[in-house]
Amino acid sequence: MVTPDDVKAYIEQGLQCEYISVDGDGRHFEAVIVSAAFEGKGMLQQHQLVYRVLGDRMEDIHALSMKTFTPEQWSQRT
């Protein structure tokens, strides 16, 4: 079974993150990801980038909900 720590590690292997948090129950996961790689990209493009990083591992993850931020957006959130 895939754990939240596994999903976090998978993302970190392919994407430099300033902050990442993953919670889940083994099938459904929620992630908060902050990365400079998101600069200049819309939300859909940011999510597609994460899905590309996960690649075939998405077959083992039933559902992944994401909140993605650039470092600037993260620092400005209230």
C-alpha positions in Angstrom: 0.0 0.0 0.0 1.2 3.5 -0.9 1.7 5.8 2.1 1.6 9.6 2.2 5.4 9.5 2.8 5.8 7.5 -0.4 3.8 10.0 -2.4 5.9 12.8 -0.9 9.1 11.1 -1.8 7.9 10.4 -5.3 7.2 14.0 -5.9 10.4 15.2 -4.3 12.4 12.9 -6.5 11.3 14.7 -9.6 10.4 18.2 -8.4 12.4 20.6 -6.2 10.0 21.7 -3.5 10.4 24.5 -1.0 7.6 22.9 1.0 5.5 19.7 0.6 2.9 18.1 2.8 1.0 14.9 1.9 -1.8 13.3 3.9 -3.9 10.3 3.0 -5.3 6.9 3.7 -3.4 4.8 1.2 -5.8 5.4 -1.7 -6.9 9.0 -1.4 -4.2 11.7 -0.9 -4.1 15.4 -0.4 -1.0 17.4 -1.1 0.2 20.9 -0.6 3.2 21.6 -2.9 5.3 24.8 -3.1 7.8 24.9 -5.9 9.6 27.5 -8.0 9.0 25.2 -11.0 5.4 26.5 -10.9 6.4 30.1 -11.7 4.6 31.4 -14.8 2.3 28.4 -15.0 -1.4 28.3 -14.4 -2.9 25.9 -11.9 -3.7 23.2 -14.6 -0.1 23.3 -15.8 1.2 23.1 -12.3 -0.9 20.0 -11.6 0.1 18.4 -14.9 3.7 18.9 -13.9 3.1 17.0 -10.7 1.3 14.2 -12.6 4.2 14.0 -15.0 6.6 13.6 -12.1 4.5 10.9 -10.6 4.2 9.1 -14.0 3.3 5.4 -13.8 3.1 5.6 -10.0 -0.3 7.3 -10.4 -1.6 3.8 -11.2 -1.1 3.0 -7.5 -2.7 6.2 -6.3 -6.5 6.2 -6.5 -7.0 9.9 -6.0 -4.7 12.9 -5.5 -6.0 16.3 -4.6 -3.4 19.1 -4.8 -3.0 22.7 -3.8 0.0 24.1 -5.6 1.8 27.4 -5.0 4.8 29.3 -6.2 7.1 30.4 -3.3 5.7 34.0 -3.7 2.1 32.8 -3.5 2.9 30.7 -0.5 4.5 33.6 1.3 1.5 35.9 0.6 -1.2 33.5 1.8 -3.1 34.6 4.9 
